[in-house]
Amino acid sequence: MRFASLSALFAICLFAVPAYAAQVYIDAGDDLYPRLDTFYVPVRIDTQGACMNAVDVVVSYDPQELMVHDVAIGNSIITLWAEKPTVERSEGGAELGRVHFSGGVPGGYCGRVAGDPGTSGVLVELVMRGVPQALAIGEMSTTTLFLMPETAVYRNDGTGEVLDHTLLGAELTLVQTEGTPQDVWASDVESDTIAPELFEITFVKGPSVGNRKSYVVFNTVDKQSGMSHYEILETDPDRFGLLKWFPRESLWTKAESPYVLRDQRLHSKILVKAVDRKGNERVVTYEPPVSIATELTNPYVVVVLALGLVLIAILVLAVLLVVRALRRKGVTGDTEQTENNVDAAHEEVHKAPQQEYYDE
């Protein structure tokens, strides 16, 4: 009886303990951070053998001690951003001490692959520095970064369910130093000479974005300074296909993916420019598939076809006029020849009796 009770208790405990408990944590390390230097603080995930495909993360910090200069995403495992990292601010621009971001990993992320030398499970890297304070050289202070309870990790099983997870913040120690502050972030951006990675433009026809319009999806990463923004150019959104092959630089506009096309008749080539924080650019071109019906409704094609038909009609008319003229000329010539033959016959008739009379 006791054995049965222990077995039942073991079974209850077994099923009560989550099979996996992913951990989202702030990797502050054990180093001292010079208060006025700019430094990286990674936010990572360890899936503990589980597979996730999306996260929604909120980081909290004391804005009286720390400021977030930027958020680097070049090393992130997230490739599709529902909301890029945002430093929440008041209407006056003051930091509120919260950073929020959410995004997904197409195909899922199940942890670091064996043999991969890359950094493990980076979600974002907070680019931070201490708030200047009147402290003596060598004086230290500590401050804590938290992961808020609304942080969530989602299973990669198509259910959209939240994966069991734990949250682990970190304590930073800031020390007052003398000398010129070091800005590793500015140095990394300045040394970036590599354009964002090559990417593809995917054409989609609604209603995936809430309507039946055509749109394009695009995404890339920059491993050095990180992505700044995207720009898009439709070569001929308003000119009826007449300038399809002649891009106009003035039409470059900032854009986000997914991007609903202005040219819903698909007469334009689409150019997407990815720009990193240093200003390096990569441009990818895409030409949407055009059906015969769409192509025939292209005003440029209609004009060309109309001019072609007019030209053909003029040529046919000219040929008919020439043929008619030639026929008329042929009939006139035959009539004149016939009349000449008749006159000659009459002359012969009149001459014949006279000849006989003189012979007699």
C-alpha positions in Angstrom: 0.0 0.0 0.0 2.8 2.3 0.9 4.6 1.5 -2.4 1.4 2.3 -4.4 1.1 5.6 -2.6 4.7 6.5 -3.4 4.2 5.5 -7.0 1.2 7.7 -7.3 3.0 10.6 -5.7 6.0 10.1 -8.1 3.6 10.1 -11.1 1.9 13.3 -9.9 5.2 15.0 -9.4 6.5 13.8 -12.8 3.5 15.3 -14.6 3.5 18.4 -12.5 7.1 19.3 -13.4 7.3 21.0 -16.8 9.0 18.9 -19.4 11.0 22.0 -20.4 11.6 25.4 -18.8 13.3 27.8 -21.1 15.2 30.6 -19.4 15.3 34.2 -20.6 18.2 36.0 -18.9 20.3 39.2 -18.8 23.9 38.3 -19.3 25.7 41.1 -17.4 28.8 39.2 -16.5 30.9 39.8 -13.4 32.9 42.8 -14.7 32.8 46.3 -13.4 31.4 48.8 -15.8 32.9 52.3 -16.0 30.0 54.6 -15.4 30.6 56.9 -18.3 31.6 54.2 -20.9 29.2 52.7 -23.4 28.9 48.9 -23.1 26.8 46.0 -24.2 24.4 44.0 -22.0 23.0 41.0 -23.9 19.6 39.6 -23.3 19.7 35.9 -24.1 17.5 32.8 -24.1 18.4 29.2 -23.2 15.6 26.9 -24.4 16.8 24.0 -22.3 16.2 21.6 -25.2 12.7 23.0 -26.0 11.9 24.7 -29.3 10.5 28.2 -29.5 9.5 30.4 -32.4 8.6 33.7 -30.9 9.3 35.9 -27.8 7.8 39.0 -26.3 10.2 40.6 -23.9 10.1 43.6 -21.5 13.3 44.7 -19.8 13.1 47.2 -16.8 15.9 49.3 -15.4 16.4 52.3 -13.2 16.6 55.4 -15.5 18.3 57.3 -12.6 21.3 54.9 -12.9 21.3 53.7 -16.5 20.4 55.0 -19.9 19.9 52.9 -23.1 21.8 54.5 -25.9 20.7 52.0 -28.5 19.7 48.3 -29.0 21.8 46.2 -31.2 20.1 43.3 -33.1 22.9 42.3 -35.5 23.6 39.1 -33.5 20.0 38.3 -32.7 18.4 35.0 -33.4 15.2 36.9 -34.2 14.8 37.5 -37.9 11.2 38.7 -38.1 10.3 41.6 -35.8 6.7 42.2 -34.7 8.0 45.1 -32.7 11.6 46.2 -33.0 13.3 47.1 -29.7 11.8 50.3 -28.4 13.1 52.4 -25.5 10.0 53.7 -23.9 10.0 57.5 -23.2 7.8 60.2 -21.8 6.3 62.9 -23.9 9.3 65.0 -23.0 11.8 62.4 -24.2 12.9 61.1 -20.8 13.6 57.4 -20.5 10.9 55.5 -18.5 13.2 52.6 -17.8 11.6 50.0 -20.1 12.7 48.3 -23.3 10.1 46.3 -25.2 10.6 44.0 -28.2 8.9 41.0 -29.8 9.7 38.9 -32.8 9.9 35.4 -34.3 12.3 32.8 -35.6 10.9 31.1 -38.7 11.4 27.4 -38.4 11.9 27.7 -34.7 15.0 27.9 -32.4 15.8 24.9 -30.3 19.1 26.1 -28.8 22.7 26.3 -29.9 23.7 23.8 -32.5 26.6 21.6 -31.5 29.8 22.9 -33.0 28.4 26.4 -33.7 31.1 28.9 -32.5 28.6 31.8 -32.6 27.2 33.6 -29.6 24.5 31.5 -28.0 20.8 32.6 -27.9 21.2 36.4 -28.2 17.8 38.1 -28.4 19.2 41.7 -28.3 22.2 43.6 -26.9 21.3 46.6 -24.9 23.8 49.5 -25.6 24.0 51.2 -22.2 26.0 53.6 -20.1 25.7 55.0 -16.6 24.0 58.3 -15.8 26.6 60.9 -14.9 26.7 61.6 -11.2 28.9 63.6 -8.9 30.9 60.7 -7.5 34.5 60.4 -6.4 36.9 58.5 -8.6 36.7 54.8 -7.8 33.3 55.1 -6.1 30.9 52.3 -7.1 27.2 51.8 -7.2 25.0 48.8 -8.1 21.8 48.7 -10.1 19.5 46.0 -11.3 18.0 45.0 -14.6 14.8 43.1 -14.5 12.8 40.9 -17.0 9.2 41.8 -16.4 6.5 39.2 -15.8 4.8 40.0 -19.2 7.8 38.5 -20.9 6.6 35.4 -22.8 8.2 32.6 -24.9 6.0 30.7 -27.4 6.2 27.1 -28.5 7.3 26.1 -32.0 4.4 23.6 -32.4 1.8 25.7 -34.3 -0.4 26.1 -31.2 0.8 29.5 -30.2 1.0 28.4 -26.6 3.4 29.9 -24.1 6.4 27.8 -23.3 7.2 27.2 -19.6 10.0 29.6 -18.8 11.9 31.3 -16.1 13.2 34.9 -16.0 16.6 36.0 -14.7 17.6 39.6 -14.3 21.1 40.9 -13.5 22.9 43.3 -11.2 25.4 45.7 -12.7 28.2 47.4 -10.8 29.2 50.8 -12.1 32.4 52.5 -11.1 33.4 56.1 -11.5 36.6 56.4 -13.5 38.7 59.3 -14.9 39.9 59.9 -18.4 38.0 60.0 -21.7 34.9 57.7 -21.7 35.1 54.8 -24.2 32.2 54.2 -26.6 32.5 50.7 -28.0 29.2 51.1 -29.8 30.3 54.1 -31.8 33.6 52.4 -32.6 31.8 49.3 -33.9 29.5 51.4 -36.1 32.4 53.5 -37.5 34.4 50.4 -38.4 31.5 48.8 -40.3 32.4 48.6 -44.0 30.2 45.7 -44.9 26.8 46.1 -46.5 23.7 44.2 -45.0 23.5 40.6 -46.0 21.9 39.6 -49.3 18.1 39.0 -49.0 15.1 38.1 -51.1 11.9 40.0 -51.8 8.8 37.9 -51.5 5.6 38.8 -53.4 2.3 38.1 -51.7 -1.2 38.7 -52.8 -3.7 39.4 -50.0 -5.7 38.8 -47.9 -2.8 38.1 -45.4 -2.5 41.7 -44.4 -6.2 42.3 -43.9 -7.1 43.2 -47.5 -6.7 41.7 -51.0 -4.0 44.0 -52.1 -0.6 42.9 -53.3 2.4 43.4 -51.0 6.0 42.4 -50.6 7.9 41.0 -47.6 11.6 41.5 -47.0 14.1 41.1 -44.2 17.9 41.0 -43.7 20.5 41.5 -41.0 23.7 43.4 -40.5 26.2 41.6 -38.3 28.4 44.7 -37.7 26.5 47.9 -36.9 23.0 46.5 -37.2 20.2 47.6 -39.5 19.1 51.2 -39.6 16.1 51.1 -42.0 14.7 50.0 -45.4 13.8 52.1 -48.4 11.7 51.1 -51.3 11.3 52.3 -54.9 8.5 51.3 -57.3 9.8 52.3 -60.7 6.4 53.4 -62.0 3.6 53.6 -59.5 1.7 56.4 -61.3 3.1 56.6 -64.8 1.1 53.8 -66.5 4.1 51.6 -67.2 5.9 54.2 -69.3 8.9 54.4 -67.0 9.2 50.8 -65.9 12.8 50.5 -66.9 14.0 54.0 -65.7 14.0 54.2 -61.9 13.5 57.7 -60.5 15.7 58.2 -57.4 13.3 60.7 -55.9 10.8 58.0 -55.3 12.9 56.2 -52.7 10.8 56.2 -49.5 11.4 54.6 -46.1 9.4 51.4 -45.7 8.7 48.5 -43.3 7.9 44.9 -44.2 5.3 43.9 -45.1 4.9 46.8 -47.6 1.6 47.2 -49.5 2.5 48.2 -53.1 1.3 51.5 -54.5 1.3 50.0 -58.0 -1.5 47.4 -57.6 -1.5 46.9 -61.4 2.0 45.5 -61.1 3.5 47.5 -63.9 6.6 48.4 -61.8 9.8 46.9 -60.9 10.4 46.9 -57.1 13.7 47.9 -55.5 14.3 47.5 -51.8 17.4 49.2 -50.2 18.7 47.9 -46.9 20.7 50.5 -45.0 22.8 49.7 -41.9 23.7 52.2 -39.1 27.0 53.1 -40.8 25.1 53.9 -44.1 26.2 50.9 -46.0 23.6 49.9 -48.5 22.4 46.8 -50.3 19.8 47.0 -53.1 17.7 44.0 -54.3 15.4 44.2 -57.3 12.2 42.2 -57.9 9.7 42.2 -60.8 6.2 41.0 -59.8 4.6 38.3 -61.9 2.3 39.8 -64.5 -0.5 37.9 -66.1 -1.4 38.4 -69.8 -4.6 40.1 -68.7 -2.7 42.5 -66.6 -0.1 43.2 -69.3 -2.8 43.8 -71.8 -4.4 46.4 -69.5 -1.1 48.3 -69.3 -1.9 51.6 -71.0 1.5 51.6 -72.6 0.8 48.3 -74.2 -2.7 49.5 -75.2 -1.2 52.6 -76.9 1.4 50.5 -78.7 -1.2 48.0 -79.9 -3.5 50.8 -81.0 -0.7 52.5 -83.0 0.2 49.1 -84.5 -3.4 48.5 -85.5 -3.6 52.0 -87.1 -0.3 51.4 -88.9 -1.5 48.1 -90.2 -4.8 49.7 -91.3 -2.9 52.4 -93.2 -0.7 49.8 -94.9 -3.7 47.7 -95.9 -5.5 50.8 -97.2 -2.4 51.9 -99.2 -2.1 48.4 -100.7 -5.8 48.4 -101.7 -5.4 51.8 -103.3 -2.4 50.7 -105.3 -4.0 47.6 -106.5 -7.1 49.5 -107.5 -5.0 52.0 -109.4 -3.1 49.3 -111.2 -6.4 47.6 -112.2 -7.8 50.8 -113.5 -4.7 51.5 -115.5 -4.9 48.0 -117.0 -8.5 48.4 -118.1 -7.8 51.7 -119.8 -4.9 50.3 -121.7 -7.0 47.4 -123.0 -9.8 49.7 -124.2 -7.4 51.9 -126.1 -5.8 48.9 -127.8 -9.2 47.5 -128.8 -10.3 50.8 -130.3 -7.0 51.0 -132.3 -7.6 47.5 -133.6 -11.1 48.4 -134.8 -10.0 51.5 -136.6 -7.3 49.5 -138.4 -9.8 47.0 -139.5 -12.1 49.7 -140.9 -9.2 51.1 -142.9 -8.5 47.7 -144.4 -12.1 47.3 -145.4 -12.2 50.6 -147.2 -8.9 50.0 -149.0 -9.9 46.5 -150.3 -12.6 47.5 -152.8 -10.5 50.4 -154.2 -7.7 48.0 -154.9 -10.1 45.7 -156.8 -11.5 48.5 -158.8 -8.1 49.7 -160.0 -7.2 46.1 -160.9 -10.1 45.9 -163.2 
